[in-house]
Amino acid sequence: MSTMTAAVIHEAGGPDVLKLETRPIPSPKPGETLIRVRAFGLNRSELFTRQGLSPGVRFPRVLGIEAAGTVEEAPGGEFGKGDKVFTAMGGMGRDFDGSYAEYACVPSSQAKRIESSLPWDVLGAMPEMLQTAWGALFKALSLESGERLLVRGGTTSVGLAAAAIAKQSGAFVISTTRNPAKADALRENGADQVLIDTGTLADQLREVSPGGVDKVLELIGTTTLMDSLRCAKPQGVVCMVGMVGNKWSFDDFSPMEAIPSTVRLTIYDGGAADFMDTPYMKLLEQVERGTLRLPIGRVYRLAEIVEAHRAMEENRGGGKIVILT
């Protein structure tokens, strides 16, 4: 029987609970595709699952909600052997074993064929990051050319990608960071203006954008959401996507006080259908032309998964952390 290396988690805990093991390569059934994983990005949701904070996830489990790779086998004929594909979401790494392995078996309905000559570390960064950034901007926020967008949490990988994509589509982008040393990096990545985030931004924002902004992409979470709502102009839209602030809920939330009159609050959490809707070929072409810069951070090998998780937890990734298998 053919075997593979996988990072398996048997119990919740710190980065050290990720154990490299030898496992049988999965056998795909009709309707499934076996992917030889070439690269995958790390995601904060995997950190939460590892910590035991994803309800319903049973251990042992191979984490990993996304992958870029080549098709090894597709018994239903949906793909040919060697096709390059992206896959993400749809229970991957939670309901069934995910991408922290040399091979992953996924429903064929959530694998997307791509054509690109970009290296695997670049491709591995793309599936979830671009799905989240593109979906939040255009599905949740309905961003249009000429609008003013505030990206709260601008130095996150999704924040950097969203700023670059929004700038490409003609928006005026204001990005935030708590660290003044990162301001230039935000400008290089598409931000027209950078604000230093002290936790309260609304008054500072009004100085550069009187009346507020059209759209707010909230990537920090509940810890800054109330203030972000105050940054939107009347009939503006605030979309909460991320949760870098590590707090899921409000202790005290009064909607009539928290949400300014006519401002709209929505969320985006991109499932498998949203992943399949993402126009990856258009985005890939922009990356290949150099018009869309991807915020790729540290690149690790699968054998370094513990150190990579530690870097993610300590915010040392410097962009999207990618693992090569």
MIZA-952318 format. One line per field, with one value per residue: residue number from 0; x, y, z of N, C-alpha, C in turn. Coordinates in steps of 0.2 Angstrom, whole numbers. Layout:
BEGIN
n = [NUM,...] .
n_x = [X,...] .
n_y = [Y,...] .
n_z = [Z,...] .
ca_x = [X,...] .
ca_y = [Y,...] .
ca_z = [Z,...] .
c_x = [X,...] .
c_y = [Y,...] .
c_z = [Z,...] .
This chain:
BEGIN
n = [0,1,2,3,4,5,6,7,8,9,10,11,12,13,14,15,16,17,18,19,20,21,22,23,24,25,26,27,28,29,30,31,32,33,34,35,36,37,38,39,40,41,42,43,44,45,46,47,48,49,50,51,52,53,54,55,56,57,58,59,60,61,62,63,64,65,66,67,68,69,70,71,72,73,74,75,76,77,78,79,80,81,82,83,84,85,86,87,88,89,90,91,92,93,94,95,96,97,98,99,100,101,102,103,104,105,106,107,108,109,110,111,112,113,114,115,116,117,118,119,120,121,122,123,124,125,126,127,128,129,130,131,132,133,134,135,136,137,138,139,140,141,142,143,144,145,146,147,148,149,150,151,152,153,154,155,156,157,158,159,160,161,162,163,164,165,166,167,168,169,170,171,172,173,174,175,176,177,178,179,180,181,182,183,184,185,186,187,188,189,190,191,192,193,194,195,196,197,198,199,200,201,202,203,204,205,206,207,208,209,210,211,212,213,214,215,216,217,218,219,220,221,222,223,224,225,226,227,228,229,230,231,232,233,234,235,236,237,238,239,240,241,242,243,244,245,246,247,248,249,250,251,252,253,254,255,256,257,258,259,260,261,262,263,264,265,266,267,268,269,270,271,272,273,274,275,276,277,278,279,280,281,282,283,284,285,286,287,288,289,290,291,292,293,294,295,296,297,298,299,300,301,302,303,304,305,306,307,308,309,310,311,312,313,314,315,316,317,318,319,320,321,322,323,324] .
n_x = [4,3,10,10,16,9,3,-3,-16,-20,-25,-32,-22,-6,6,14,6,4,8,20,16,16,5,-8,-11,-25,-40,-49,-66,-79,-84,-75,-59,-42,-29,-12,-4,4,7,1,-8,-7,-20,-29,-41,-37,-28,-37,-45,-35,-32,-44,-55,-65,-81,-87,-77,-68,-55,-43,-36,-32,-27,-31,-37,-36,-28,-16,-12,-8,-19,-20,-29,-45,-59,-71,-69,-69,-57,-41,-26,-13,-18,-18,-24,-34,-41,-53,-61,-78,-79,-66,-52,-59,-72,-68,-52,-39,-27,-14,-4,4,-5,-22,-39,-53,-71,-75,-82,-78,-65,-55,-50,-34,-24,-7,9,16,26,25,25,19,7,1,-2,-14,-28,-37,-35,-37,-50,-57,-53,-58,-71,-77,-75,-82,-94,-99,-98,-100,-92,-87,-80,-71,-76,-73,-64,-61,-49,-48,-36,-25,-13,-14,-14,-25,-30,-20,-20,-33,-33,-24,-32,-43,-38,-34,-47,-51,-55,-53,-41,-40,-29,-26,-14,-7,6,18,29,25,19,24,25,11,7,15,8,-4,-12,-19,-19,-13,-18,-14,-18,-26,-35,-46,-53,-62,-63,-51,-51,-61,-55,-47,-56,-69,-86,-85,-82,-87,-86,-82,-70,-69,-56,-51,-60,-73,-67,-64,-75,-86,-81,-77,-90,-94,-86,-91,-100,-117,-128,-118,-108,-102,-92,-88,-75,-63,-55,-44,-42,-45,-57,-73,-86,-98,-98,-107,-120,-128,-139,-146,-139,-126,-125,-124,-137,-144,-132,-125,-123,-113,-107,-94,-90,-86,-89,-88,-95,-93,-80,-79,-84,-75,-65,-52,-44,-43,-38,-26,-19,-17,-8,3,6,10,3,-5,0,5,4,15,22,33,40,38,43,34,39,42,30,26,34,30,16,18,24,13,4,11,11,21,23,24,15,6,8,16,16,27,25] .
n_y = [-6,11,25,41,56,65,79,76,79,75,79,94,109,118,123,111,100,96,82,74,60,44,39,29,33,42,33,38,40,38,54,60,68,64,73,78,86,101,113,124,136,144,146,156,151,137,138,140,129,119,123,119,125,124,120,104,98,83,74,61,72,78,94,109,119,122,120,119,110,95,84,68,57,55,47,49,55,69,77,77,66,75,87,104,111,121,119,122,125,119,109,104,99,99,92,82,75,86,97,97,88,76,71,74,71,76,82,82,93,103,107,116,118,125,136,139,146,150,149,135,140,153,150,142,151,157,151,152,165,174,171,175,189,193,189,196,209,211,202,204,217,224,232,247,255,270,272,274,265,257,248,238,232,231,225,211,196,194,207,214,208,212,226,227,221,229,242,239,238,251,258,270,267,266,260,252,251,245,248,260,257,249,256,260,248,245,255,252,241,245,254,270,279,278,274,275,264,266,259,266,274,282,296,301,296,304,316,314,309,316,314,301,284,274,260,247,236,225,217,214,212,209,217,229,232,240,253,254,254,267,273,272,280,287,275,267,252,240,226,212,201,195,189,193,199,189,187,182,186,199,207,215,222,233,235,247,257,254,253,265,276,270,264,249,232,218,201,190,174,165,150,133,135,149,149,142,151,161,172,165,163,176,183,176,180,193,193,186,196,205,216,213,211,199,196,187,178,170,155,138,121,105,97,107,111,114,124,134,136,141,153,159,160,169,180,182,180,189,191,180,164,150,133,121,105] .
n_z = [0,-4,4,13,20,33,43,58,70,86,98,105,107,109,96,95,95,82,73,63,53,45,34,25,8,3,-5,-19,-21,-34,-39,-31,-30,-30,-24,-27,-16,-18,-12,1,10,26,38,49,55,55,66,76,76,79,92,98,96,87,85,84,77,76,83,79,67,51,48,38,26,13,-4,-16,-31,-40,-50,-45,-46,-53,-52,-57,-69,-69,-70,-78,-75,-68,-70,-65,-50,-39,-22,-9,7,11,21,22,31,42,43,36,32,28,20,25,21,10,1,-3,-2,-10,-13,-30,-34,-27,-32,-43,-59,-65,-75,-76,-75,-64,-49,-36,-23,-24,-30,-20,-10,-14,-15,-4,2,-9,-12,-1,0,-13,-13,-1,-5,-17,-17,-4,0,-12,-20,-29,-43,-39,-27,-9,1,17,24,37,47,39,37,38,28,20,21,14,1,-2,-3,-14,-24,-24,-27,-40,-46,-46,-34,-20,-8,9,21,37,51,66,68,64,56,46,37,24,17,16,7,-4,-8,-13,-5,-4,6,23,39,56,68,83,90,91,77,71,72,68,55,49,47,36,27,26,32,31,25,10,10,22,26,38,47,59,69,82,92,86,79,82,82,68,62,64,55,43,30,29,23,20,19,30,32,41,41,46,61,69,81,90,97,98,101,107,123,127,117,109,96,92,97,93,79,67,60,45,41,35,41,37,35,29,25,15,8,0,-12,-14,-16,-28,-36,-37,-48,-53,-64,-70,-59,-58,-70,-68,-58,-64,-74,-65,-60,-50,-34,-23,-6,0,13,24,19,21,24,24,35,43,50,63,68,58,62,74,70,64,74,82,74,65,52,41,30,19,25,18,15,8,0] .
ca_x = [0,7,9,12,17,4,3,-10,-17,-24,-28,-31,-16,-1,9,18,2,5,13,21,15,15,-2,-10,-14,-33,-42,-55,-72,-82,-86,-70,-53,-36,-24,-6,-3,11,8,-5,-7,-9,-26,-30,-46,-34,-25,-42,-46,-29,-33,-50,-61,-70,-86,-89,-71,-66,-48,-37,-38,-27,-30,-29,-44,-35,-22,-14,-8,-10,-23,-17,-34,-52,-62,-77,-67,-69,-51,-36,-20,-8,-21,-17,-30,-35,-47,-53,-67,-82,-78,-59,-48,-63,-76,-63,-44,-37,-21,-8,-2,6,-11,-28,-45,-59,-76,-73,-86,-74,-59,-55,-44,-31,-18,-2,16,18,29,20,24,14,0,-1,-4,-19,-35,-41,-33,-40,-57,-59,-53,-62,-78,-79,-75,-87,-100,-102,-97,-102,-87,-87,-74,-72,-78,-68,-64,-57,-47,-46,-32,-22,-6,-15,-13,-31,-30,-15,-23,-39,-31,-22,-37,-48,-35,-35,-54,-53,-57,-48,-40,-37,-28,-24,-10,-5,14,20,35,23,15,26,23,4,7,17,3,-11,-16,-18,-18,-12,-20,-11,-24,-25,-41,-52,-51,-67,-62,-45,-54,-65,-50,-45,-62,-75,-92,-85,-81,-92,-86,-77,-68,-66,-53,-49,-66,-77,-64,-64,-81,-91,-78,-78,-97,-94,-81,-95,-105,-124,-129,-111,-108,-97,-92,-84,-73,-58,-55,-37,-43,-46,-63,-79,-93,-98,-100,-113,-121,-135,-139,-148,-133,-119,-125,-127,-143,-144,-126,-127,-117,-114,-101,-92,-86,-84,-89,-86,-98,-90,-73,-79,-86,-70,-62,-45,-40,-42,-33,-19,-16,-15,-2,8,8,14,-2,-8,5,2,8,18,27,38,38,41,42,29,42,42,23,26,37,26,10,21,25,7,1,14,10,28,23,26,11,3,13,15,20,28,26] .
ca_y = [0,17,29,48,60,70,82,74,82,70,83,101,112,122,120,105,94,94,77,71,53,40,36,27,38,40,31,42,36,42,60,63,69,64,79,78,93,104,119,126,142,143,150,157,146,131,139,140,122,116,125,115,130,123,115,98,94,77,72,64,76,82,101,112,121,124,117,120,104,92,79,61,52,57,41,51,58,77,79,72,66,80,94,109,113,123,117,125,125,113,104,102,100,99,87,77,77,92,98,96,81,75,70,76,68,81,81,85,99,109,107,121,118,132,135,144,143,153,143,133,144,158,147,139,157,160,149,155,172,178,169,179,196,195,188,201,215,211,199,207,225,227,238,249,260,277,272,275,258,257,241,238,226,231,221,204,194,196,215,216,206,216,232,227,220,235,247,237,239,258,261,273,263,268,254,253,246,248,248,265,255,245,261,260,242,246,260,248,236,248,259,277,282,274,277,271,262,265,256,271,277,286,303,301,295,310,321,312,307,319,311,293,280,270,253,246,229,224,211,213,208,212,222,236,233,246,259,253,256,274,275,272,286,285,270,264,245,237,219,209,195,192,189,193,201,183,188,180,189,205,206,220,224,236,237,254,262,252,254,272,275,268,260,242,228,211,197,186,168,161,142,130,138,155,147,140,157,166,172,164,164,183,185,174,184,200,191,185,202,210,221,211,209,195,197,180,179,165,149,132,114,101,95,113,114,116,131,138,137,146,160,162,162,175,186,183,177,194,190,174,159,145,127,117,98] .
ca_z = [0,-5,10,12,26,35,50,61,77,90,103,105,111,105,89,96,94,75,73,57,53,39,33,18,3,2,-11,-20,-24,-39,-37,-27,-33,-26,-26,-24,-13,-19,-8,4,14,33,40,57,57,57,72,81,76,83,99,101,96,81,87,80,74,80,82,75,61,47,46,31,22,6,-7,-23,-32,-46,-49,-45,-49,-52,-55,-61,-75,-69,-71,-80,-71,-69,-71,-59,-47,-32,-18,-3,11,10,26,22,37,48,43,33,32,24,15,29,19,3,-4,0,-6,-9,-17,-36,-35,-24,-35,-48,-63,-66,-79,-74,-74,-57,-44,-31,-17,-26,-31,-13,-6,-17,-15,2,3,-15,-12,5,-2,-19,-11,3,-9,-23,-15,2,0,-19,-21,-36,-45,-37,-20,-4,5,23,26,45,48,33,36,37,21,16,20,9,-5,-4,-5,-21,-29,-24,-31,-47,-48,-46,-28,-16,-3,15,25,44,54,73,68,59,52,41,33,17,14,14,2,-10,-9,-15,-1,-6,12,29,46,62,72,90,92,89,71,67,72,63,48,47,45,29,23,29,30,31,18,7,12,27,26,45,47,66,72,87,96,83,74,84,79,61,60,65,50,37,29,29,18,19,21,34,31,45,39,50,68,72,88,95,102,94,102,111,130,127,110,108,89,90,98,89,71,65,56,38,39,34,43,35,36,23,27,10,8,-6,-18,-15,-19,-35,-40,-38,-55,-52,-70,-71,-54,-59,-75,-65,-54,-69,-77,-60,-58,-43,-30,-18,0,2,19,25,15,25,22,28,41,48,51,70,68,54,66,79,67,63,81,85,69,62,45,36,24,19,26,13,16,2,2] .
c_x = [4,5,12,13,12,5,-3,-10,-22,-27,-27,-25,-12,2,12,13,1,10,14,20,15,8,-3,-13,-21,-35,-49,-60,-75,-85,-81,-64,-47,-31,-17,-4,4,12,1,-3,-10,-15,-27,-36,-43,-31,-31,-44,-41,-30,-40,-56,-66,-75,-87,-83,-69,-59,-48,-40,-32,-30,-28,-35,-43,-29,-22,-10,-10,-14,-19,-22,-41,-56,-68,-76,-68,-63,-46,-30,-15,-11,-19,-23,-29,-41,-47,-60,-71,-81,-71,-56,-52,-68,-73,-56,-43,-30,-14,-5,1,1,-17,-34,-51,-65,-74,-77,-83,-67,-59,-49,-41,-26,-13,5,20,21,24,19,19,7,-3,-4,-11,-26,-39,-41,-37,-47,-60,-59,-58,-69,-81,-80,-81,-94,-103,-103,-100,-98,-87,-82,-76,-74,-72,-69,-59,-55,-44,-43,-28,-16,-8,-15,-19,-32,-26,-18,-29,-38,-28,-27,-42,-45,-35,-42,-56,-55,-51,-47,-37,-36,-25,-19,-8,3,16,25,32,19,17,25,16,3,9,12,-4,-14,-14,-17,-17,-14,-16,-17,-23,-31,-47,-49,-56,-66,-56,-47,-57,-61,-48,-51,-68,-82,-92,-83,-87,-92,-81,-76,-65,-63,-50,-54,-70,-74,-64,-71,-85,-88,-78,-85,-97,-90,-85,-99,-112,-125,-123,-112,-101,-97,-86,-82,-68,-59,-48,-37,-44,-52,-69,-85,-92,-100,-107,-114,-128,-135,-141,-143,-127,-119,-128,-132,-141,-137,-128,-121,-119,-108,-100,-88,-85,-84,-87,-89,-95,-83,-74,-81,-80,-66,-55,-41,-38,-37,-26,-16,-14,-8,4,10,11,9,-5,-2,3,7,10,23,32,35,42,40,37,32,43,36,23,28,33,19,12,21,18,4,4,15,17,28,25,22,8,8,11,19,20,29,32] .
c_y = [6,22,36,50,65,73,80,77,77,73,90,104,117,119,113,99,92,89,74,63,50,37,34,33,37,38,35,38,41,48,64,64,69,69,77,85,95,110,121,132,140,148,151,152,139,132,138,132,118,118,122,120,130,118,110,95,89,75,64,67,78,89,103,113,123,121,119,113,101,85,72,56,55,51,43,54,66,80,74,72,71,87,98,111,117,120,121,124,118,108,102,103,100,93,81,79,82,91,98,89,81,74,72,73,73,79,85,92,105,109,111,120,125,130,141,141,146,147,141,137,150,155,144,145,159,158,153,162,176,177,174,186,198,195,194,208,216,208,202,214,228,233,240,254,267,277,272,269,259,249,241,232,225,227,213,202,195,204,217,214,210,223,232,226,226,241,246,239,247,262,265,270,266,262,256,248,249,250,253,262,251,249,260,254,242,250,256,243,239,253,266,281,277,277,272,270,261,262,260,275,282,293,305,301,301,315,320,311,310,316,303,290,276,263,252,238,228,217,209,209,212,217,229,237,239,253,259,255,263,277,276,278,283,280,266,256,243,229,216,202,191,192,189,195,195,184,187,184,196,203,210,223,227,239,244,259,260,254,261,271,275,264,253,237,221,207,193,180,163,153,140,133,145,154,146,146,162,166,171,165,172,186,183,178,190,198,190,191,207,215,220,208,205,195,190,182,173,159,143,126,110,99,101,116,117,123,136,140,142,153,163,164,169,181,187,181,182,193,183,168,153,139,123,110,95] .
c_z = [0,1,8,19,27,42,53,68,80,96,103,109,107,99,89,95,87,75,66,57,46,39,26,14,2,-5,-13,-23,-30,-36,-32,-32,-28,-29,-23,-22,-14,-14,-5,9,21,34,47,59,59,64,77,81,80,90,102,100,91,83,82,76,79,78,82,69,57,45,39,27,15,3,-14,-25,-39,-45,-50,-48,-48,-56,-59,-67,-75,-71,-74,-75,-73,-70,-64,-57,-40,-29,-12,0,10,15,27,28,43,48,40,33,26,21,19,28,12,-2,0,-5,-5,-14,-24,-37,-31,-26,-42,-52,-65,-71,-78,-73,-68,-53,-39,-25,-18,-26,-24,-9,-8,-16,-10,2,-3,-14,-7,3,-8,-17,-6,0,-13,-21,-9,2,-7,-21,-28,-37,-42,-30,-15,1,11,24,33,46,42,32,36,30,17,16,15,2,-7,-6,-12,-26,-29,-28,-38,-50,-48,-40,-25,-10,3,20,32,46,61,73,62,54,46,36,25,14,12,8,-5,-12,-12,-11,-3,0,18,35,51,67,79,94,91,83,68,67,67,56,45,44,38,24,26,27,31,25,16,10,17,27,33,46,54,70,77,91,93,79,76,81,72,58,60,59,43,36,29,23,16,21,25,34,36,42,44,58,71,79,93,99,97,95,106,118,130,120,110,101,88,92,94,82,70,60,49,36,40,37,40,36,29,26,22,10,1,-12,-20,-18,-26,-39,-41,-44,-54,-58,-71,-66,-55,-65,-73,-61,-59,-72,-72,-58,-52,-39,-24,-12,3,7,19,22,19,21,26,35,46,50,58,70,64,58,71,76,66,69,84,80,66,55,40,29,25,20,22,15,9,4,-1] .
